[in-house]
C-alpha cells in the first residue's frame, strides 16, 4: 500500500469515527431532552367529559382553536411521539 493510499484510508476511518461520535452525542442529547420535558398537568377530566378549549399550531403555522369546530365538525386528535419532527 502506498503512503498516499494509507493516509486516505486513515482519513476515511477518522471521518467514520467522528460521524459515529456525533450521532451518539445527538442521540444522548435527544434522550436527555425527552426525559427533561415537563410532566403533564393534573386534570379532573374523566372519560366522556367535554375537552377544554385549547389552541394548537397547524402545518401552515396558524393557530387553530378547538372551539372553532364546536357544533361544526367532529375532532379527532392523535399524538405520535417524534412524528414529523426529524427526530
N, C-alpha and C positions, 0 to 999 in steps of 0.2 A: 504494500500500500504506500503510495506517495505521501509526503508530508502534507501536501495540499488537500488530498483526499481525507487524511486523518483529521486535519483541522476542520474541514467541512462536516465530517461525521460528529466530531466533538461539539461543534456549534449546534447541530441538529438535536443532539441528546440534551444539551443545556437548555435549548428552547422548549423541548418537551417537558423537562423537569420544571421549568419556570411556569409553563402553562398549567401543569398539574397543581403546582403550589397556589397559583392564582385561583383555579377552580375550587380548591379546598377552602381557601380563605373566603371566597364568595359563599360557598355552602354554609360555612360556620357562621358568617355574619347574617345570612338569611335565617338560620335556625335561632340565633340569638334574638333577632328582631321578632320572630314569631312567638318566642316564649316570653318576650317582654311586653306584648300587647296587653292593654288594659282588660280587666275582667268585664264581662257583660253586666250591665246594671241590673239590680234586683227589680223584679216586677211582681205585681199582684195579678197579672193576667192569667186566665185559665182557658182551657180548651173551649172554643165556641165564643169567647169574648170578642167584640169588635177590636180590630187593631187600632192603636193610637195613630194619629196623623204623624207622618214623617216625610222628610224630603230627601231624595237621592239625586245623584247626577247621572244623566243619561249618556249614551255613547257620543252625543254631539256636545257634551259638556254643559247641558242645560238642566237647571233644577226641575224636578218633577215631584209633585206632592201626591201622596196617596189620596187626599181629599179631592184632587182634580178628577178622580174617577168615580167618586161616590154616586151611586144611582145610575151610572152610565155603562160601566163595564165591570166584568169580574177581573180581579187582580190575583196573579199567582207569582210568588217570589221563590226563586231557587238560588241557593248560595253554593258556589263551588269554590273550594279552597284553592287559591292561586290561579284560578282560571282566568285567562286573558290578561295576565299580569306580566308575562315574560319570566315568571319565577318558576 
